[in-house]
Every structure is written in structure tokens, then in C-alpha cells.
Amino acid sequence: MESTNLEDIFDSALNLEEKHFDEGFKDGFADGLVIGKQEGREVGLKHGFEVGEELGFYKGCVDVWTSVIHVNSDSFSARVQNNIKQMKKLIDKYPLLDPENENVQEIMEALRLKYRAITATLGVKLDYNGYPNSADEKKCDWRRLVSNLPPQASSDDSSTESSSEENDSNHTHPQR
């Protein structure tokens, strides 16, 4: 009986490293699930924003071209007008609420091709470059854009009317 108790003591000592390894693995796995969900959400939001931004760009172009056609139906050839209608159908067909739809990539690629065909036919060099990243910030003078914004009134300022009147008279609005 004494030998079995001794074996139990040594077994627990010998299995200590394996036990800690298993506990560490379980803790790391649980933490990885949480972090993975957070990172997946961030990547999904970023990608969704980029897709929405690109779709919005194409929709804006189609809306402008359609407005031009309504003003002057002879402004574009019948071929270009047909391409614009097809592009509008592709935008309307895009499954915004079903991101797992298998046709998402095909529709987006068809939109890009249709857009290139229209701009090439029109002889317009207008590329979709996406939202400016940190490298592009040097090309855009953000400080100039921000300096044209009106100053924000503080909530504890009791003279908001007089200060806002002064700001309006001293503030120069950017040209539109």
C-alpha cells in the first residue's frame, strides 16, 4: 500500500510539466479565440468599408453620367449609354447584405471592367484609387483642409453666441 502512494506522488511530479503545458495550451487557445475574433472583426470592417467605398464611387459616376444623359441624350453614344445601364444593373445586383454570396468577386470584377470600358470610350482618365493611406497623406495637404474648419465651441463657454458670430465673421469658407 505504501508503494502505491509513493508512485502517485512521483507520477504527479513527473507529469507536472505536461500538466502545465496542457493548461498553457488551453489558456492560449482561449485567448487566441478572443483575439482572433477581434482581429477578424477589424479586418472585416476595413474590407467592408473599402468595398462600400468603391461601390459608392462607381454609383456616383453612374449617377453623374445618367444625369448628363437626362439633360442631353446625345451627349454619349448609344454604346456608352448601354454600358452605363449595364453598370447600373451590376451595382444594383451587388449583394450588399449577403457578403458570403459567391458572385461578389465576379460582380466587382465586372464592374471594374465596365468602368474601364466606359472611361476609355469617353477618353477620360479617372481612376479609383481608394481612400488615401499614410503615404498619400503627403500628397494631400490635410492641414489646409482642417484649418478651414470652424473652431468648435466649448460646452462651458457662456458666450457662445458672441464667439460664434466672431468666428463667422473671421472665418473664410473654402471655395466649392
URTA-V381528 format. One record per residue. N is the residue number from 0. RES is the residue in three letters. PSI is psi in radians with two decimals (* if undefined). Layout:
<<N/RES/PSI> <N/RES/PSI>>
This chain:
<<0/MET/-0.60> <1/GLU/-0.56> <2/SER/-0.58> <3/THR/-0.65> <4/ASN/-0.66> <5/LEU/-0.70> <6/GLU/-0.69> <7/ASP/-0.71> <8/ILE/-0.79> <9/PHE/-0.60> <10/ASP/-0.77> <11/SER/-0.61> <12/ALA/-0.70> <13/LEU/-0.58> <14/ASN/0.07> <15/LEU/-0.79> <16/GLU/-0.77> <17/GLU/-0.67> <18/LYS/-0.78> <19/HIS/-0.65> <20/PHE/-0.81> <21/ASP/-0.74> <22/GLU/-0.75> <23/GLY/-0.70> <24/PHE/-0.80> <25/LYS/-0.77> <26/ASP/-0.78> <27/GLY/-0.67> <28/PHE/-0.77> <29/ALA/-0.77> <30/ASP/-0.68> <31/GLY/-0.64> <32/LEU/-0.77> <33/VAL/-0.86> <34/ILE/-0.68> <35/GLY/-0.70> <36/LYS/-0.72> <37/GLN/-0.84> <38/GLU/-0.68> <39/GLY/-0.70> <40/ARG/-0.78> <41/GLU/-0.78> <42/VAL/-0.72> <43/GLY/-0.74> <44/LEU/-0.75> <45/LYS/-0.81> <46/HIS/-0.72> <47/GLY/-0.71> <48/PHE/-0.77> <49/GLU/-0.74> <50/VAL/-0.78> <51/GLY/-0.68> <52/GLU/-0.75> <53/GLU/-0.75> <54/LEU/-0.73> <55/GLY/-0.68> <56/PHE/-0.85> <57/TYR/-0.70> <58/LYS/-0.72> <59/GLY/-0.74> <60/CYS/-0.80> <61/VAL/-0.73> <62/ASP/-0.74> <63/VAL/-0.82> <64/TRP/-0.69> <65/THR/-0.69> <66/SER/-0.71> <67/VAL/-0.71> <68/ILE/-0.69> <69/HIS/-0.61> <70/VAL/-0.78> <71/ASN/1.80> <72/SER/-0.28> <73/ASP/0.09> <74/SER/-0.53> <75/PHE/2.65> <76/SER/2.85> <77/ALA/-0.61> <78/ARG/-0.80> <79/VAL/-0.74> <80/GLN/-0.69> <81/ASN/-0.74> <82/ASN/-0.66> <83/ILE/-0.75> <84/LYS/-0.73> <85/GLN/-0.68> <86/MET/-0.71> <87/LYS/-0.72> <88/LYS/-0.69> <89/LEU/-0.72> <90/ILE/-0.78> <91/ASP/-0.51> <92/LYS/-0.31> <93/TYR/2.21> <94/PRO/1.46> <95/LEU/-0.64> <96/LEU/0.09> <97/ASP/1.32> <98/PRO/-0.29> <99/GLU/0.07> <100/ASN/2.35> <101/GLU/-0.34> <102/ASN/-0.04> <103/VAL/-0.90> <104/GLN/-0.70> <105/GLU/-0.75> <106/ILE/-0.75> <107/MET/-0.72> <108/GLU/-0.69> <109/ALA/-0.67> <110/LEU/-0.79> <111/ARG/-0.76> <112/LEU/-0.76> <113/LYS/-0.72> <114/TYR/-0.80> <115/ARG/-0.67> <116/ALA/-0.76> <117/ILE/-0.85> <118/THR/-0.61> <119/ALA/-0.73> <120/THR/-0.68> <121/LEU/-0.25> <122/GLY/0.51> <123/VAL/2.31> <124/LYS/1.62> <125/LEU/1.83> <126/ASP/2.54> <127/TYR/2.03> <128/ASN/-0.02> <129/GLY/-3.08> <130/TYR/2.40> <131/PRO/2.34> <132/ASN/-3.02> <133/SER/-0.56> <134/ALA/-0.57> <135/ASP/-0.28> <136/GLU/-0.51> <137/LYS/-0.49> <138/LYS/-0.48> <139/CYS/2.24> <140/ASP/1.48> <141/TRP/-0.60> <142/ARG/-0.66> <143/ARG/-0.73> <144/LEU/-0.75> <145/VAL/-0.59> <146/SER/-0.35> <147/ASN/-0.08> <148/LEU/2.52> <149/PRO/2.54> <150/PRO/2.59> <151/GLN/2.37> <152/ALA/2.42> <153/SER/2.64> <154/SER/-0.39> <155/ASP/0.01> <156/ASP/2.07> <157/SER/-0.28> <158/SER/0.91> <159/THR/-0.57> <160/GLU/-0.80> <161/SER/-0.66> <162/SER/-0.60> <163/SER/-0.57> <164/GLU/-0.72> <165/GLU/-0.74> <166/ASN/-0.68> <167/ASP/-0.66> <168/SER/-0.53> <169/ASN/-0.25> <170/HIS/2.32> <171/THR/2.19> <172/HIS/2.50> <173/PRO/2.62> <174/GLN/2.49> <175/ARG/*>>
